Amino acid sequence: MASVCLILQVRLAVDAIIMAEGAERKEQLAAWTADKKQVSAYAMNLPQIDNGVIVPPSGWKCAKCDKKDNLWLNLTDGMILCGRKNFDGTGGNNHAIEHYKETSYPLAVKLGTIAADLEAAGNANLHCEGFEISHIIIFFA
């Protein structure tokens, strides 16, 4: 009986060690959760054009090249444009960057990172990215 208890105690100790988070991981978590996210200076006075643009829930494509992935929604005018071209030629065609250079509209959000239910996503999640729900809701029906 004593050997069974010892085996059980050893097993419990081993399981506890395997499941334990190390000090480094705990420090990383503490630092991450302690970070206070700042609203982007651009978001503080973000100009938004109410130009009637309504972003559909799906079927997005770049307004300049019809690309359907790596898409960005400009938060000033609602333009959906593709992102940067990668070093290997994949990715976008730089249309979002070109649009910024032409207009100086400073903020865009990558489509696909916005929850379908904006209220469920929570203001805190969007605020962490440097903008708020009010910057996005204008373009969604």
N, C-alpha and C positions, 0 to 999 in steps of 0.2 A: 504494500500500500504506500509506503514512504517513497519507493522508487517511482510510482505512478504520479504522486504529488510533485516530485522533483521534475519529472519529465513534463508535466503540465505547466509548472512554473517556468521552466526553460522555454517551452513553446510560447507561452504568453510573453516572455521577455523578448524572444526573437521576433515575434509578430509586432510588438511595440516598437522595436528598433527599425524594422522594415517600414512601418507606417509613419514613423516620426519625420517631421520636417526638420531639416538642418538649420543651424543658426543663420547661415548665409541666406537661405530661402526666406526665413522669417524676416530678416533685415530688408530683403528686396521687397517683400510684400508690404512691410511697414512704410518703406520709403515711397512706394507706388501709391498707397492709399493716403499718405500724408500730403502728397503733392496737391497744392491748390491750383486748379486749372484757371488760367487767365483768359478772359475774352479778348480776342484779337483786337488790336487798335482799329483795324479796318472794319470790324463788325460793329464797333460803337456807333458809328455814323454812316452805316452802309447805305448808299443810295440804292433804291429799288424802283424799277420802272414797272408800273402796272400796265403792261402792254397787251393784256389779254392772253398771254401764254399760259396754257394749261398742260402740265406734264402728265402724260398718260401713265397708268400703273405698270405698264409693260410695253414691249415693242419699241424701245428706245433705239435711236440711231443718230449718228453724227449728222448735223445739219449741212456739212460741207462734203462729206465723202461716203455717207451711208454705212460707216463702220458700226458694228453692233456691240463691241466690247471696249473696255477701258474708256468709258464715257464719263464726262464731267458736266454738271449743271452749274452754270454761272448764276450766282445769287443776286446779281443786279438786274439782268435782263432775261433770265430763263433760257438762254441758249444752251443746247446740248451739243457738246463737241468732244471729239476724241482727244486722248491724252498724248503723252510723249511717245516718240518712237524710241524703242530700246536699241542698244548698241548692235544687236544682232539683226535689226531690221523688223522685228516683231513689235507689237504694241500698237500705238496710234500713229497718226500722221501730224501731230503737233498742232492740231486746229484749235484746241483750247488755249494753248500758249500764244498762238498767233492772234487769237481774239483778245487776249489780255494786252498784248503789245499794241493792238489797234485802238482799244477802248480804255485801257487802264482800269477796268472793272476788277477789283482786287480779290474777290472770294469766289471759290467754286467748291463744290462737294462732289465726291465720286458717287455716281449713281450705283445703287446696289448696296450702299452703306447706310441708307435711310430705311428705317422700318416702314412697312406698309401702313401700320397704325401709328402715326406720329405721336399720339398721346401715350400709347403704350411704351414707345421708345423712351419717353421721359425727357423732360427738359434738361436734366443733368447730363445725360449721355450726349446730347447735341451741344450743350454748353461746353463740354470738355473739348470739343473740336474747334472752339473759337467763335461759334455763332449760336443762335437760338432758333427755336421752332418758328418764330415769327419771320425769320429770314427765308424759310423754306415754304411755309404754308401758302404764301402768296401764289405759288406756281402749281399747287395741287388742288384739284376739284374737291 
